């Protein structure tokens, strides 16, 4: 995405470094999540 919407102009090395960014998406394992919720009631 940074190549399509840079934060600043890519006119210097410092600006290019500012435009380098990574998007991290965390997707939970829903089966484990629901199993954990179910097991909380069991003691």
Buried (B, 14 or more C-beta within 10 A) or exposed (E): EBEEEBEEEEEEEEEBEBBEEEEEEEEEEEEEEEEEEEEEEEE
